Amino acid sequence: MLAKLKQLFSDSAAFAIAQMGNKLVAFLLIPVYTRYLDPGQYADWGLTNTITMIVSYLSILGTDAALAFYYFDAKEKQERRAFFTAATLFSAGICTLFLIAALGLGAPLAQILYGREMGYEYLLTLAMLATVAAIIIQMNLAYARYSRKVWTFNVMSMSYVIGSALLNVFFLKYTDWGVNGIFVGQVLGGAVVALILVWMFRKEFTRQVRWVHLKHLLRYGAPLLPTLLAFWVMNMLNRPMIIYFVSREEAGLFETAFRFASVIALVTAAFQLAWRPFAMSIKERSDAPAIYSLVGRAFIVVAALAIMFLSFVIQPLMELATGQPEFAQAYPYVWMLSLATVLNTFHLIVGVGLLIRKQTQVISKIFIMAAVLYVLGNLVAIPLFHNWGAGAMAMLAYLFIVIVIHRRSRSAYPINFRMGSILAFLVVYLAVMAGITWIQVND
């Protein structure tokens, strides 16, 4: 067990190099964006990211998760390559269809979505181009991750993020393109990295895509699509709802809080990258349930304490980073969105039994229920409590997911996570964090 735990944490630490660099770059971009974009434009940028995320989900259709399973399930290297080829070409091909649709319908759709007569005619086309490149990068980096090519993953991941960021800053500073300039930078940076990765992994692609491999990928991954769409609802639909029920400026503040909350992804993102291949690689071991249980309990405690530490420095940090007093007002919502991020990762741990047993449709049903509860809750919470309501509903929705997935996974693959103790810990933790926030808000 100890050797396997060392492998998990060494992989997490290795992947954390890229994640820390990427999150640091994203963090450093916040003061740039807040200086060159007003809160309304910042909300438009967030809305466009929402659209690209759902397009990514609809294009990939869970084949990235399926690739993680079949990479370790396949007995021969050639079979792994066949799954990789099918997943990459299928996802990029579907996204190309969205790009073609944006070329024809982008301008009128932009008018409806953003409520602006001029300025965003080509924004959706640029966003779709950037998404095609991002999907190719994602699938190639996933293959690098599963084959434990850590430095390839780190170098190319950071090259993509840093290169795109530098281009974003250039177009914001030296052009008047605004939000369009950000996506021009992403298109150029993404295209270069995607071409390099395809060249690096050219020998891993097979000459043809066989239907049997694509069928296995879709059979495993497609049931996860409702999960991904529900995840999109719970992460992205709150900003449009805030725009509608409150104001575009409040949505810009919530977007700022969401970006700062991604700092906690330094804890979760690197772990999540290492977790899926690690969990699938040890599923046949007799001590696997004990390893899963120990990792889950350690993860929730460490991540929760990291959020608590962040909450003590978030206000001056946001004031320093944004340089704009109106953006710094978003600091009280950061810890709630951070905890939602942690709980989203935690469901992958407590639900590992469902992934092992290929019962991915169960996860989708639970996410759909949570998304419905989330939307209904926000219809009440946002008009009454504005951004506070949206943040609280995010936490509650993911807590619901964790509890229900744990119950269903336990019946498929028994693991003793000591969920009663974890829930008691979370109740005390929420009370403490609410008290800290009350003290901060009331000076």
Secondary structure by P-SEA (a helix, b strand, c coil): caaaaaaaaaaaaaaaaaaaaaaaaaaaaaaaaaaaccaaaaaaaaaaaaaaaaaaaaaacaaaaaaaaaaaacccaaaaaaaaaaaaaaaaaaaaaaaaaaaacaaaaaaaaccccccccaaaaaaaaaaaaaaaaaaaaaaaaaacaaaaaaaaaaaaaaaaaaaaaaaaaccccaaaaaaaaaaaaaaaaaaaaaaaacccccccccaaaaaaaaaacccaaaaaaaaaaaccaaaaaaaaaccaaaaaaaaaaaaaacccccccaaaaaacaaaaaaaccccaaaaaaaaaaaaaaaaaaaaaaaaaacaaaaaaaaaccccccccccaaaaaaaaaaaaaaaaaaaaaaaaacaaaaaaaaaaaaaaaaaaaaaccccccaaaaaaaaaaaaaaaaaaaaaaaaaaacccccaaaaaaaaaaaaaaaaaaaaaaaaac
